[in-house]
Amino acid sequence: MKYGSGRLTKYDLACSAAAAMGYLVLRQSDSVGLATVAGGVRAFLRPSGQMNQLREACRALADPPAGGPANLGRTLHELAGRTGRRGIVFVFSDLLDDVPDVLAGLQHLRYHKHEVVLFHTLDAAEIDFPFRHTTLFRGLEGLPEILTDPLGVREGYLKAFADHVAAIENGCRGMEVDLVRLRTDADLGHDLTAYLQKRRGR
């Protein structure tokens, strides 16, 4: 989530989207809680309907993400037992994790009758793979550095990426989990508005 090929990192985008959704929920006089994840639950705010909850949430989000694998699937299992009464759970992640584990964690939330909205937060370069010259790719979650010719691996990368995304999409569809794609080079306000309008039209 620390990666960013442009002005924003994925973490910046996820924080902005989370804060925006939290603000909208509080304006509707509903309660908002927060859990940040980095190899387990890093910070946890119990739900509150007070507007100062947004300030506390933003303060927690201001801490930069820790390094190492997120283990999102395992952490979703942990959160499923701590979320209390039925509600809406917004998940913000790049989902660069083991897909069956992530889907199992989402299913655990659905088992507890939560509505789940998954915001798939990606950098534009991860989607488009625009690299043309010999590039050193640095693993950010315990993976090694790889020096390679991007043109030689581009086709294989894009296919693997498309397969990964398709597996997530199919899993979410089967569980009736809303999936919203967010890109670091796109207009966040437009993307959130489009999702909310679609949701309102159901």
N, C-alpha and C positions, 0 to 999 in steps of 0.2 A: 504493500500500500504506500510505501515511501516513494515509489517510482513516479516520475513525471517527465515527459519529453518536452513539455511546453511550460506555460505559466503556472499550472496547477499540478500537484501530485494527486494520485488517486485518493490519498487520505484527505487532502484538502477538499476535494469534491464530495467525498462521503460525509465529512463533517458539515459542510454547507447544506447538503441535502437533508441530513438528519436534523439540523437546527431548524430548517424551514418547515419540515414536517412536524417537529415538536411544537413550533409556534402555532401552526394551524390547528393542531389538536387542542392546545391550551385555549385558543380563542373560541373553541367550541365548548369550553367549560368541561373538558374531559381531562383525565390525568395522564401524565407522561413520566415514564421511568427511563433509565439508560443503563446499558451494560457495554463496556468496551472490552475487547477481546485481544489477547496476545499470549498464546500458549495457555489459555485459560481465561477466566474472568479477571480483568485487571482493575476495573472500577465498577461499582454497582450503586445506582441511585434508585431507591424505592419510588413507585409512582406517587405523584403529587399533582394536584390541580392548581397550585399557586404559580403565578407568573414568574416568581423568582426561581422556580425550578429550571426554567430555560437558562438562566444565568449560571446555575450550578452545573447544568449539563454542558454548557459551552466551556466552563472552566475545566471540566473533566476531559473534554475533547481536545483542549489546548495542549495537553501533554502529548508529545510525539509518540508514535507507536514504537513499541519495543521490537528488537530484531528477533529472528528465529521463526519457526513455523507457527502459524496461527492455530492449527488443529481445530478449525471451525466446527467440523462435525461433532467432535467430542464435546466442545464447549456448548453447542446448541442443546445437547442432551442435558448438560448441567443446568442450563438456563431454563429448560422446560420444567424442571422441578422447582424453580424459584419464582416463576412469573405470576403465581397466584391465580386470581379469578380470570375467566375468559376475557380476551381482548384482542387487539390487533398488534402483531409483532412486526416491526420493520427491521429487516436485516440489510446492512450495507456492507458489501464485500466484493473483492475482485474474483472470488471463488476459484483462485488458483490453488486448489486443494484436491484431495481425493474425492471425486464426484459421488461415489456410493456412500461415503461417510457423511458428506454434506447433506445429501438427500435423506439419509436416515435421521440426521438431526432435525431437519425440517419436518419430517414425518412425525417425530416425537412431539414437536410443537402442535402439529395438527391433531394428534391423538388427544392432546389436552384441550381441544376445541378452540384453539386460537386461530384467528385469521392471520395468514402470513403474507407479507409483501416483501419480495426479494429485490433489492436494488443492486443490479450487477454493475459494479463500478470499475471501468476500464480506462486505460490510457489509449489515446489514439494510435500510438505506435504499436501497441500490442495487437490492435485490431487490423491495422493496415500494413504493418511491417515494411516501412518505407526505406529501410537501410540498403545502401548500395555498395559501400566500400568496406574493406576489411574492418571488422568491429570487435571490440572486446566486450562480451556480454558478462555482466557480473551478477552472480546468484545472490539474491537479497535475503533468502531464507535458508541459509546453510548449504546452498548449492555452490559448486565450484565455478570459477571464471572459465569462459570459453572464448578463445580467439578464433574467428571463423570468417569465411566469405559469405555474407548474407545472401547473395544471389544463388549460391549453391544449396542453401537450406530453406529458401523462402517458400517454395512449393510445399515441402514437407511440413514446415511450420504452420502454414495457413490451413493445411488439411487437418493437422492435429488440433489446431485451435478451433476450427469449425466443428470437428467431432466432439470436442470438449463442451462447446457451447450448446450443441444439439442435445447432448446427454442431459445437460442441466435443464434445457427447455422442455424436453420430453418428461423428465422427472417432475418438474413443477406443474406441467399440464395434468399429469396423472393425479397429483395431490390437490389440485385446484389452488395452487399458490400463484399469486400474481408475480410476474417477472418484469422488471422495468430496467432497460439498459440505459446507463449513464456513461457519457464519454467526457473526457477532460477537455476536449476541444469543442464541445457543443454548448448550447445555451441551456443552463440548468433550469432557469425559470420556465422556458418553453417546454422542456421535457417533463417537468413536474406538473405543469398546467395540463399538458396533453393527457397524462395519466389520470389526473383528478377528473377531468372532463369525461374520459372514458369510463371511469368508475361511477361517476354520477349518472351516466346514461344507462346503466344496467337496470 
